[in-house]
Amino acid sequence: MNVKLDREQQIQQSWEANAGAWIEAIDRNEIESRRATTDRAILEAVLRCKPRQVLDVGCGEGWLARALTDRGVEVLGIDSSRALVDRAIELGGGVFGAIAYDRIIADPAILGQPYDAIVCNFSLFGEEIGDLLRSLRQATVSDGHLLIQTVHPFAACQQHPYIDGWQIETFDNFGGDFKAPMPWYFRTVSSWFKQLSASGWNVCELEEPIHPQTKIPLSLLLTCH
């Protein structure tokens, strides 16, 4: 068995199984880290780039696309989960499509026009992301930006060694009836920089959104060009 492929499939299966619980958690605003700062952080970071057209990769139920559309930005949101895309279409604000990452890798032209900014907001969970990042490079204008928000490596490391490797998300802190845990690939800060550089991207800004009360970093936010 190809363990890497198996884990990638488990990520997809987890999102399919948990789509209903995720939609409910977002509708009820139950994810504390998002309320505290991470939603605002990615929205403000995108707007600082002053984009006209944005591609939201792994858009989920479409909250970011709607927030950007409300501010006059054209957005295409894509996700591999049909259930989440259907919910995004139902709520409106932006254009949405169900497109898996392997289809983007096979043919970046499937994404349409080149974009001023591409956003991956907590949507890069696999180990092998280089081909996807290179394909997204082809989908941006020459001076375009890629924005990635992910779990903060120092905070997420917890009791684990600070080295790249697979971990498991149980969604215990998200509320709701999440049915399937999800494997996700942990990267150190230096590993993120190396992966992006090897894929044709240069990090031009690094942010660490902090919880306003605990002062613990809730995410790592990278703006690349």
QUIJOHU-V472265 format. One record per backbone hydrogen bond with DSSP energy under -0.5 kcal/mol. NH is the residue of the N-H (numbers start at 0). CO is the residue of the C=O. If there is no record, write none. Layout:
[[NH & CO] [NH & CO]]
This chain:
[[2 & 0] [5 & 1] [6 & 2] [7 & 3] [8 & 4] [9 & 5] [10 & 6] [11 & 7] [12 & 8] [13 & 9] [14 & 10] [15 & 11] [16 & 12] [17 & 13] [18 & 14] [18 & 15] [21 & 17] [22 & 18] [23 & 19] [24 & 20] [25 & 21] [26 & 22] [27 & 23] [28 & 25] [29 & 24] [31 & 29] [33 & 30] [34 & 30] [35 & 31] [36 & 32] [37 & 32] [38 & 33] [40 & 36] [41 & 37] [42 & 38] [43 & 39] [44 & 40] [45 & 41] [46 & 42] [47 & 43] [48 & 44] [48 & 45] [49 & 46] [50 & 45] [53 & 73] [54 & 116] [55 & 53] [55 & 75] [56 & 54] [56 & 118] [57 & 55] [57 & 77] [58 & 55] [58 & 77] [61 & 58] [65 & 61] [66 & 62] [67 & 63] [68 & 64] [69 & 65] [70 & 67] [71 & 68] [72 & 67] [73 & 51] [75 & 53] [76 & 74] [76 & 94] [77 & 55] [78 & 96] [81 & 79] [84 & 80] [85 & 81] [86 & 82] [87 & 83] [88 & 84] [89 & 85] [90 & 86] [91 & 87] [94 & 74] [96 & 76] [98 & 78] [98 & 96] [102 & 99] [103 & 99] [104 & 100] [105 & 101] [106 & 102] [109 & 106] [110 & 107] [111 & 108] [114 & 138] [115 & 52] [116 & 52] [117 & 144] [118 & 54] [119 & 146] [121 & 119] [121 & 148] [124 & 122] [128 & 126] [132 & 128] [133 & 129] [134 & 130] [135 & 131] [136 & 132] [137 & 133] [138 & 134] [138 & 135] [139 & 136] [140 & 114] [143 & 140] [144 & 115] [145 & 223] [146 & 117] [147 & 221] [148 & 119] [149 & 219] [155 & 151] [156 & 152] [157 & 153] [159 & 156] [162 & 160] [164 & 185] [166 & 183] [168 & 181] [169 & 167] [173 & 170] [174 & 171] [177 & 175] [178 & 176] [181 & 168] [183 & 166] [184 & 124] [185 & 164] [185 & 183] [191 & 187] [192 & 188] [193 & 189] [194 & 190] [195 & 191] [196 & 192] [197 & 193] [198 & 194] [198 & 195] [199 & 196] [200 & 195] [203 & 222] [204 & 222] [206 & 220] [210 & 215] [214 & 210] [217 & 208] [218 & 208] [219 & 149] [220 & 206] [221 & 147] [221 & 219] [222 & 204] [223 & 145] [223 & 221] [224 & 201]]
